[in-house]
Amino acid sequence: MLIQMSRIEAYKSKSKLMADFNERKAYIFHDMLKLMSEALQLLPEVEDSIDASELPRLADLGCFGEAVYRALEEKPGKFLEHFRMVQIDGIYSTLESSTVAVAAKRYVEEEKSFEGLVGELREKLEDYAEDINSFPKTSHAFGRELRRCVPALRKVGINIVVGSRNRYGFPVTLRVT
């Protein structure tokens, strides 16, 4: 849930902050319970009004978050919009922080697909790595990093399937979807 906080104009010491909090905590707790109560009352209506195709993988969270937003008098669909934006930010953050993901994106721009073993894909993608020093040196480390990036790469149209180990290694396919 995204919460917009007002800017802190005057800083307080920890002791002053805690004293203020302790003075107000009963009101804060009351307001939180009131919000949860209102959201729970709205939940059946929200569940009926949202098409299943609009819900995230965590459908219950999507419905409850939407009910909380509506209890806060936000327009319908606002929570799901914020949730998608946070997910997209997370995807791009994952992709940008991984030399393997960056190399995979560069590779598919030229080659479009790959079918072979994880070790062979590591060798191919090494040529597309921006920073060779941070690129995984072994097939094992590469495979671990590749598996970590699979969900994020899938979201940007790069499908990677790593198969079960055979006598040659781990088969892998990489395709643009």
C-alpha positions as CSV (number, residue, x, y, z in Angstrom):
1,M,0.0,0.0,0.0
2,L,1.3,3.4,-0.9
3,I,1.0,6.1,1.8
4,Q,1.7,9.7,1.0
5,M,3.2,11.4,4.0
6,S,3.5,15.1,4.5
7,R,6.9,16.6,4.5
8,I,8.7,16.8,7.8
9,E,9.2,20.5,8.5
10,A,10.8,20.3,11.9
11,Y,12.9,17.4,13.1
12,K,12.4,16.0,16.6
13,S,14.6,14.1,18.9
14,K,13.9,10.4,19.4
15,S,12.7,11.0,23.0
16,K,10.3,13.8,21.8
17,L,9.1,11.6,18.9
18,M,8.4,8.6,21.2
19,A,6.6,10.9,23.7
20,D,4.4,12.2,20.9
21,F,3.7,8.7,19.6
22,N,2.9,7.4,23.1
23,E,0.4,10.2,23.5
24,R,-1.3,9.4,20.2
25,K,-0.9,5.7,19.9
26,A,-4.5,4.9,21.1
27,Y,-5.9,7.2,18.4
28,I,-3.7,5.7,15.8
29,F,-4.7,2.2,16.7
30,H,-8.4,3.2,16.8
31,D,-8.1,4.7,13.3
32,M,-6.3,1.6,12.0
33,L,-9.1,-0.6,13.3
34,K,-11.7,1.7,11.9
35,L,-10.1,1.5,8.5
36,M,-9.8,-2.3,8.6
37,S,-13.4,-2.5,9.6
38,E,-14.6,-0.3,6.8
39,A,-12.4,-2.2,4.3
40,L,-13.8,-5.6,5.5
41,Q,-17.3,-4.2,5.0
42,L,-16.5,-3.1,1.5
43,L,-14.7,-6.3,0.6
44,P,-17.6,-8.4,-0.8
45,E,-18.6,-5.4,-3.0
46,V,-15.0,-5.0,-4.2
47,E,-14.7,-8.8,-4.9
48,D,-17.8,-8.7,-7.0
49,S,-16.8,-5.6,-8.9
50,I,-13.3,-6.7,-10.0
51,D,-12.8,-8.9,-13.1
52,A,-10.6,-11.8,-12.2
53,S,-8.3,-11.0,-15.1
54,E,-7.5,-7.6,-13.5
55,L,-6.3,-9.2,-10.2
56,P,-2.6,-9.8,-9.5
57,R,-1.3,-13.2,-8.7
58,L,-2.0,-12.5,-5.0
59,A,-5.8,-12.0,-5.7
60,D,-6.8,-11.8,-2.1
61,L,-4.3,-9.0,-1.4
62,G,-5.5,-7.2,-4.5
63,C,-9.1,-7.3,-3.4
64,F,-8.3,-6.3,0.2
65,G,-5.9,-3.5,-0.9
66,E,-8.6,-2.2,-3.2
67,A,-11.1,-2.3,-0.3
68,V,-8.7,-0.3,1.9
69,Y,-8.2,2.3,-0.9
70,R,-12.0,2.6,-1.4
71,A,-12.4,3.0,2.4
72,L,-9.9,5.8,2.1
73,E,-12.2,7.2,-0.6
74,E,-9.8,6.6,-3.5
75,K,-11.3,6.0,-6.9
76,P,-12.0,2.3,-7.9
77,G,-8.9,0.6,-9.4
78,K,-6.4,2.9,-7.8
79,F,-4.8,0.2,-5.5
80,L,-4.5,-2.2,-8.4
81,E,-2.9,0.6,-10.5
82,H,-0.4,1.3,-7.7
83,F,0.3,-2.4,-7.1
84,R,1.1,-2.9,-10.8
85,M,3.4,0.2,-10.8
86,V,5.3,-1.2,-7.8
87,Q,5.6,-4.6,-9.5
88,I,7.0,-3.0,-12.6
89,D,9.5,-0.9,-10.6
90,G,10.6,-4.2,-8.9
91,I,11.0,-5.9,-12.3
92,Y,13.1,-3.2,-13.8
93,S,15.2,-3.0,-10.6
94,T,15.9,-6.7,-10.7
95,L,16.8,-6.6,-14.4
96,E,19.1,-3.5,-14.1
97,S,20.9,-5.0,-11.1
98,S,21.7,-8.3,-12.8
99,T,24.6,-8.6,-15.4
100,V,23.0,-11.9,-16.6
101,A,19.6,-10.2,-17.2
102,V,21.2,-7.3,-19.0
103,A,23.2,-9.7,-21.2
104,A,20.1,-11.8,-21.9
105,K,18.2,-8.7,-23.1
106,R,21.1,-7.7,-25.3
107,Y,21.4,-11.2,-26.7
108,V,17.8,-11.5,-27.7
109,E,17.9,-8.2,-29.5
110,E,20.3,-9.8,-32.0
111,E,19.8,-13.5,-31.8
112,K,16.1,-13.9,-30.8
113,S,16.6,-17.5,-29.3
114,F,18.9,-20.0,-27.9
115,E,18.7,-23.8,-27.2
116,G,21.5,-25.7,-25.5
117,L,23.0,-26.1,-22.1
118,V,23.3,-23.6,-19.3
119,G,27.1,-23.6,-19.7
120,E,26.8,-22.8,-23.4
121,L,24.4,-20.0,-22.7
122,R,26.8,-18.6,-20.1
123,E,29.5,-18.5,-22.8
124,K,27.2,-16.8,-25.3
125,L,25.9,-14.2,-22.9
126,E,29.4,-13.4,-21.6
127,D,30.0,-11.7,-24.9
128,Y,27.0,-9.4,-24.2
129,A,27.9,-8.6,-20.6
130,E,28.5,-4.9,-19.8
131,D,30.8,-5.7,-16.9
132,I,32.7,-9.0,-17.4
133,N,34.2,-8.8,-13.9
134,S,30.7,-9.1,-12.3
135,F,29.5,-11.7,-14.7
136,P,29.3,-15.2,-13.1
137,K,32.5,-17.2,-13.7
138,T,31.0,-20.7,-13.4
139,S,28.0,-22.4,-15.0
140,H,26.7,-23.1,-11.5
141,A,26.7,-19.4,-10.4
142,F,25.3,-18.4,-13.8
143,G,22.5,-20.9,-13.5
144,R,21.6,-19.6,-10.0
145,E,21.5,-16.0,-11.3
146,L,19.6,-17.0,-14.4
147,R,16.9,-18.7,-12.4
148,R,16.6,-15.7,-10.1
149,C,15.9,-13.5,-13.2
150,V,13.5,-15.7,-15.0
151,P,10.3,-14.2,-13.6
152,A,11.4,-10.6,-14.3
153,L,12.7,-11.5,-17.8
154,R,9.3,-13.2,-18.6
155,K,7.5,-10.0,-17.7
156,V,9.5,-8.2,-20.4
157,G,8.9,-10.8,-23.1
158,I,12.0,-13.1,-22.7
159,N,11.0,-16.7,-21.9
160,I,13.7,-18.9,-20.3
161,V,13.1,-22.5,-19.4
162,V,15.8,-24.5,-17.6
163,G,15.2,-28.2,-17.8
164,S,16.2,-31.0,-15.5
165,R,19.8,-32.1,-15.4
166,N,20.8,-34.7,-18.0
167,R,24.2,-36.3,-18.5
168,Y,25.4,-33.3,-20.4
169,G,24.2,-30.6,-17.9
170,F,21.1,-28.5,-17.6
171,P,19.2,-27.9,-20.9
172,V,18.0,-24.3,-21.4
173,T,15.9,-22.5,-24.0
174,L,15.7,-18.8,-24.4
175,R,13.1,-17.2,-26.6
176,V,11.4,-13.9,-27.3
177,T,7.7,-14.1,-26.6
